[in-house]
Amino acid sequence: MLCPRLKKLKCALVVSAAFCVLIGPYQWLKGSTIDDRIYYDEPVKLHFGDKKDSTLHLTDPLLNQELQSFKCVRLFQNDSVEMAKAATFLSNLNYSFSRRQDEEFLELASNCDQFKKDWGFFVYPPSQEETSFPIAFSILFHENVEQLTRLLRAIYRPQNQYCIHIDGKAPGSIIEIVTRISSCFPNVFIASKLEIVIYASATRLDADINCMKDLVQNGEDWKYLLNLAASEFPIMSNLQIVQILQEFNGSNDIYETFSTMDRGRFKKRYYTYIDLRNKSGYIIHSNDHKDPPPHGLKITKGNAYNVFSRKFVEWALKDRIARDLLAWVQDTLTPDEHYWATLNNLFSNPSLKTPGGYKGHPDKRPSFGRYIGWSSPVHKDRCKAGRYIHNICTFGVLDLPVLWKRNEIIANKFDIQYDPIAYKCMEELILNNSVEKRGVSRRPLYRRIAQLGV
């Protein structure tokens, strides 16, 4: 396959069995088989002040021409020469890069049409299959407006719905900026209630639930909900996600396990102290013993980020047992990692009427929602970059050869200020898959979730 013609720019033709590489991060393509109405023109090169002496340190490929010199197709194919070139570049700059100033986005988003055009947002659904299967996304955001905007650009489609929860600790200026960006899209909005999110406390879970409530109450149609952190990035395009969710056929993809269960997280009470004046807080570890879970439920370990059917979301917000469990987990540690899994575990909790729940043993359940590199011996090969935050790998260029072959929907996590090359290449992967309308090649693999859950 030859790379399609780039509008206004010449494309370096690269023959690849998997995909074609783009010169820029979001160069919008034009070809005989693509409807011109679907895409805006390619982004213009925006400049803010004199940055000639520091462009090598910038995270945005539109401003840092050096980032565009790296050939993503070769990095995905683990080409030793290209890998060495990228690793040397990152090392020479100490893996430390400067993102766009948050305040720049107030100006960028002041003209919505120009903003969407310059940044290359999809303005029409690329396929009828996607139009007929809208998805909802909730995004938890704390800082780094540039990375949030680039994530939104990658997952945005006009038929979907997007709720952004801004951490209540964020300054008012950040809330204003993100609100300005969201106002440019009729299907993007800020959560009606913002939590001051304290790590490992129930506030993290409550933030997700706030967006869930808003997404249900806004009356728009959507089939599934994916909750994301702003530091995540998709492995699959929107079309590929749609095809995977179609195979799920109403089943949830909520990770469950007993093998890594830490019962100490819910045997005693963990109180959350929040200072509203200073927008801060912390967890108080107590020796107070908790009562057993309500309704005889067996607590199950899981992940905070999952794939929820709409029926599950509506049920979880209204069901009495689900609401009792939500009240019970408020003083546990990291309740977002056992609340959803417990509700979905029909093997241990058959009395639940969970829509799309899983009846098999949790430790035997396949999961395709997330690709995560935990800091553990089991996942030691998942983090070639070797950088961990909160025991989770921050992926880099060394991880690209594995990432693009994975079957999961989302990868957690990335940091454009640590490795902007890896992020730029993931953007190119998703854009190419979107423009070429590449579907999922192993659909029966995802069908197993629905079949095993029966």
N, C-alpha and C positions, 0 to 999 in steps of 0.2 A: 504494500500500500504506500503510495506517495503522499507526502504531506500536502493538504489542500492549500490553495493560494491565500496568502495573507493580504488583507485589505490595506492598501497604501504602503505596505512594507514587503520586501522580498523575503521569501521563506527559504531557509537552508534546507534542502531536501535531504531527508534521512530515511533510509529504508529500514523498517523494523517490523518484525513479525508480531509485535505486541501493540505498538502505538507509535505515533510520530511526535517528535519533540518540537516545542514551540520556542521561538526566539525570546519572546517576552513572557511574563507570567500569565497574562490574560489577553493575548492577541486574538481578537474575534475574527473568526474564519468565514470565508465566503467561497462557495463552490457550487457547482451546477445542481447538486442534490440537496442543497440547504436553502430553506426559505429565508430571504434577506430580512423579513420582518421579525424574525426571532431574535436577532442579535443587534446590539448597538455597535457602532464603530469601535475600533481598538482604542484603548485608553491613551490619552495624551500624556506627555511627560510633564508632570507638575513640579514646580520648583518654589521653594520658600526661602528666600534670602540666599546668601552666598555660602554654599556648602561644598565648594570645590575641594577644600582641604580635608574634608571628613567624609566624602562620599563612600569610601571603602567600608566605613563602619555602619552604614545605613542598612536597615532591614528590608526596605521596599525596593524591589528590582527596577521599578520605574525611575528611581532616583540613584540607584547604585548599579551602574552599567556592568561592573565586574561580576555581579551575581548572574547576569544574563549569559556570561561566557561559559558557564558550566553546562555540560551536556547531560541533561537528566536521563535520557535514554541509556547512556553509558553507565551512569551511576546506578540505575535500576538493574542493569545487567552486570553490575559488579566489575566493571572494567578497572583493572588495577591502576592504569595510568591516570584515568579521570578521578578515581578515588584518592590517589595520592595528591593530585592537584587540589582537590577540594579540602582534604585534611590539612594540607600545608597552609592553605588560605585561612582556614578557621583557626588553626593553631597560631599563626602569625598575628592574628588579631585577638588572641586569647579568648576565643569563643565569647566575645563581648561586643554586642552591636547595639546601635541606637535606633529605636523605633521613631516613627513620626510623633511629634508632639500632639498630645490629645487635643489641644486647642485648635490645631489645624483643621480638624474635622468640623468645627463650627462653620468655618469658611467654606470648606468643601461641600458640605451638605446644605448650604444656604440656598443654592439653586438645585432643587431635587433632580430635575431632568438632566442637567449637566452632570451632576454627581453620579447618577446611575449610568450615564453614557460613558463618562471618563473611567469609571471603575468596572465597567463591563458586567453589569447585572443582567440576567435573563429577564426579558420583558414579556415573553410569551412562552407557554409550555412547549417544550421541544417535541412532544409526542402526545397523541391521543391517549395512549396507555397511561401516561403520567397525569393527564388532565382528569381522567376518570378515577384516579386513585390518589386523592390529596392526603398529605401527611402533616401532622403537627410536630413542631419542635419547641422545646423549652431550653433556654440557654442560661446557665448561671455565669454571671460576669462580675468581676471585681476590679480589674485594671487592664490596661493595654488596649486602647480603642482600635489601634491599627489591626491587631490580631483578631479582635472581635469582628471588625468590618470585613476582613478577608475570609473569615469563617462563614459569615453570613453570605458573602458573595458566592462561595462555593456551594452552599446548600439552598440558596434562595431560588424559589420558583413561584410564580404568581398565584398558582392554585393552592399552595400550602399555607399553613398558619404558623406564626412565630411569636413566642412570648419570651421576652428577655427579662430575667430577674437580676437587678443590679444590687449588689451587696450594699446593705444599709450603711456600711462603714465607708463607702466611697464618698468623696466630697461632692457637694452640690454641683460643682462645675462638671463633673463626670456625668452625673444624672442628666444635666442639661444637654450635654453633647450627645449622649446615646439617645435621649429623647428626640433630639433634632434629627438624627439619622433615621430613627424608626418612623418619624413623621413623613418620610419620603416614600413610604410603602404602605398601602392600605391594609396589608395583612401582617404587619409587624407592629408589635406594641410592647409597652413596658408593663410588667406585672403590677396589678392594682395595689398590692401590699408588698413592701420590701422588708425583708428580714435583715437584722444585723447578724451575719453568718459567723458563727464561732466554730472553728475546726473541730470535728468529731462530736459535735452536739446535735440536738434535734433541730436546730435552726436551719441546718443544711437540708434536712428532709422537708421541713416546713416550706422552704423556698420553692422546692419542686411542686409541692402540693398547691401552693398559691397560684402557680402558673397553670397547673392542671385545672383548677377551678375556673380560672379566667378562660381557658381554651374551651371548656365545656359550655360555659355560660355565654360565650360570644355568639353562639348559634350557627357558626360556620361548620361546614361538612369536612370531616377528616376521618380516616380509617384507623390510623395508628399514631401513637405519640412516641417520639424519641427524646429523652432528656439528655442534654449535653452540658459539658463544661466548655467555657470559651477557649480553653487550652487544647481541646480535642480537634480532630480533623477526620473527615470521612475517607475511607478506603474505597467505597463504592459511590458511583454517581447516583443522582436522584432516580433515574430510570432503573438502575440495578437494584436500588433499595426498594422501589415499587415492586419489582419482580420477586424479590426475596420475601417481602411482606405478603404478596399474593400467595406464595407457597405456604406461608405460616397459616393462612386460612383461619384467622381469628385467634390462633394460639399466641400466647405471650412468649417473648424470649427474655426471661428473667433468670439470671444465674442463681443456681442453688447448689449448696454443698454442705456436707457434715464433716468432711475430712479436715478442714481448717477452722472448725468452730472454736471460738474463744468465749467460753461461757462466763468468764469474768466480766465481760462487757455488760451483762444484764443480771448478774447475781446481786450486785449492790447498786446503790443509787449514785448517779452522777448529776450533780446540780449545775445548771448553767447560770453564771452571773453575767448580767449585761449592764454596762454603764451607758445609759441613753444619752447623757450629756456629752460624753467624750467618744461615743460610738465605738466602744470596745467591750471586751469581756473575756471570760475564761471559764473553764470547767473546774468544778470543785469535786474532788474524789472523796466520797464519804465511806464510812463503815456501816451505813444503814442498809440492812438487807431488804431486797425487794420481794413483794409478794409474787407468787407464780403468775405466769401469763394468763390473761382472761380466757374463759371458755375452754380451758384445757389445751390451748394451742401449743404446739412444739415449735420453738424458735429455730429458725434455719438461717445459716450464713449465706450471704449473697453479695451483690454489688450495688452501688448507689445508682449506676447508670444502666438502663435497660430499654427494652422495646415493649411497649404496652399497647394492647388493643384498645380501641375506644370503649368497648363494652366493659373491659376491666377497669378503666379509669372511672367511668361513671359509677360502676359498682363500688369501687373502693371509697369513693367520696360519700356514698350514701349508706352502705351496709353497716348495720349496727355492730357486728363483730369486728369489722375492719376499723371502724371508728373507735371502738373500745381498745383495740390493739394499738392504734395510733396514740391514744392517751397514755397507755401503759409504757410505750417506748420513749416517752418524752424525757425521762431521767435515766436512760441507758446510754452507753457509750457507742458512738457511730451507729445510731439507729437506722440510718439510711442503708446500711449494709445488712440489715436483717429484717426490716419491715416488709419490703416488697417480696423477698424470698419466702418469708413465712406465709404470706397471703397466697402465693402461687403454688406452694407445696401441698398438693392434695394427697400425696403419698402418706404424709404424716398427719395431715389435718383434713381427713375426708369429709368432715362435717361442713367445711366451707363450700360455698356455691360459687367459687371463683370462675368467672368467664375466661376461657382460654388457659386455665390452670393446668399444671403438670401432675400426672398421676404416677409417673415412674419414680424410681429412687433418685434423689437429688444428685448423688455422686455419679450416676450413669447418664446424666442428661447432657446432650450436646448444647452448646451455646455459641451464637454467632454475632451477638450484639456488640462485643468489645474485644479488641486486641490490646492487651495490657502486658507490660513487662514488670512484674513485681520483683522486688528485691528478695529473691528466694532461690534456693538451689534448683527448684523446678523450672524457673524462668531465667536461669543464668545465661542462656543463649539468645534471649529476646532483647538484650540491651547491649549491642555492640558499642554504642556510644559511651556507655558506662557512667551516665549521670542520672542520679535519682533524686527526686523530691517527694517527701512523704512516702518513701519506699516504692515509688512508681517511676519507671524509666521515662526520661525525656528523650524521645527518639531523635536521631541525627542521620547524616548521610550514610553512615555505615549500616544503618538498619533498612535503608531503602530496598536493597535486593530481596529482603524477606517481606517487607510491607506490601509491595505491589502484587505479591502472589497469595496473600492471605484471603480467607473467605469471610472474615468478619466485616461488619458494616462500618465501624468507627475505630480509630486508633487513639489511644490515650497514653501519652500526650506529647505536645510540641511546645517549643518556645522560640519565637522568631528572633529573640535577642541572643539566644544561645547558638542556634544553627538556622540561619535564614535560607541556606541552600536547600536543606531537606524540606522546608515548608514550601519553597518555591516549586520544587519538583513534585510534591504532592498536589499542588494546585494544577500543574500541567497535566498530571495523570487524570485528575477528575475532569478537567476541561476537555481533554482529548476524548475520554470515554463518553462525555456528554455530547460533544459535537458529532462524533462518529456513531452515536446511538448504539453503543455496545451494550448488549444485554448480559445476563448472567449465564455462564456456560454450564454450570453444575446445579441447575435448579432442583433436581431430586435430592441433593444434599440438604437443602433447606426444608424440603418437604418432610424430612424425618422428624422435625420438631412437632409438626401437627400430628403425624402418625403415632409418635411415641406418647403424645399427651392424651390420646384417646383412652 
